[in-house]
């Protein structure tokens, strides 16, 4: 599955931080995420969501959890992943992640 071109960096920060926007859209989402032969988008989503939960980066988590769903991560898998992480990342982070997951996975 071909990844859709990411433009959020340019749209949200292009005027303010053009180099960061370029690195976000062209390098991170353009070059790194497109390396499907080395690691699937689904697996990259699981890794990214895990990292954001453990870091407490819930502002970015909403986008990446939605992207994980789009990349084939099921509700059952996200629930299991968050449950597992709760013992390593913290109970409160798991609660926050579950609240977001409920919202995202309730959408059709």
Phi, psi and omega in degrees: 000125179283136180283142177288140180300125180278130180229005184301320180300311179296319182291319186267329185232001186307317180284327185274316182222073188299322181292317177299317179299317178297313180297319179299306188282316188271321182270298183299301184277335180277306185270312186289307182295337182278358181279062184296330180295323182278323181200127184293158176300324178299312179293321176298321178297315178300317179295315182295314179299317178300314180298317181293321178295311183296330179274350182073027182267069188284340176296317179279339184298323182302311178300312186288331176289321175297318178295323177298316177300314178299326181275007173102003177285123184278165176302316181298321179291318181294322178296315180295319180296315180293319177301314179299314181295333184304329180279341182255323185261336180124143183297317181295322177295323178296316178302314180297318180293320179296320178300319178291317180298320178301317179296312185290318183278353173279338180290144179265000000 
